């Protein structure tokens, strides 16, 4: 499917400007947040799969991509404030809100902090707090969950081809369809610096701050239980390294389902934590639910 016209804008926020990408010019708008070490281009495959008339707006969250120089404090509340700034800059009273991975927690906090600004919420493989076992140090757990990703942020690459080669071996991207031009656009946007010393634009400080907050901040952790908008949770059956169990297994969710307000939950078959957003199968599923949320808003 051809990609909708793309443009970018710098949105004034506290401490500087937030880099924001936009696909399409339709009246129905989705605002989306990416994962903890990602950037806004991770939503490009979803933008490609969206029906005409739906515009997708996604920012490089503070400390990532072209927003990497924005200062802290970081955290879900600050990211939520930045997303409202995007709405204001676009002169939108309300939009559909989506988030993938850590971005789903950003979405949950944004939707509960400013509920009138967000008509519906779509959480993609995130947004539900991971349990922190007793006597486990949060930093140790963060290293266990994000170890390879944290290590990558300190690596140097000679050129873009070397960065692509590094990611080609990632277990989550070996799935058919997961490597495509949209995936390459996401990776290229992540790189900063000059050859032969290119590196990820994601700030290690921001990633560690945000990751730790997801484990210890009770207000952030319970945000999904306070959602007032129609909310959909899309899950991948495999995790960050294409493994089972996934990030959000049934064993985690079963005790929570009776008390959360999520109206629809769907397992997107044959996807993992990355391919649910990057590969055509996952991107189409996400786009279908976003388009449905936009129709409800328009109706």
PyMOL commands that set and color helices and strands:
alter all, ss='L'
color gray80, all
select helices_A, chain A and resi 40-49+65-67+76-89+102-113+115-117+138-152+160-168+171-173+181-190+204-216+218-221+223-226+250-253+275-278+280-298
alter helices_A, ss='H'
color red, helices_A
select strands_A, chain A and resi 6-13+16-23+28-33+54-59+95-100+118-124+191-194+197-200+230-236+264-268
alter strands_A, ss='S'
color yellow, strands_A
deselect
rebuild
show_as cartoon
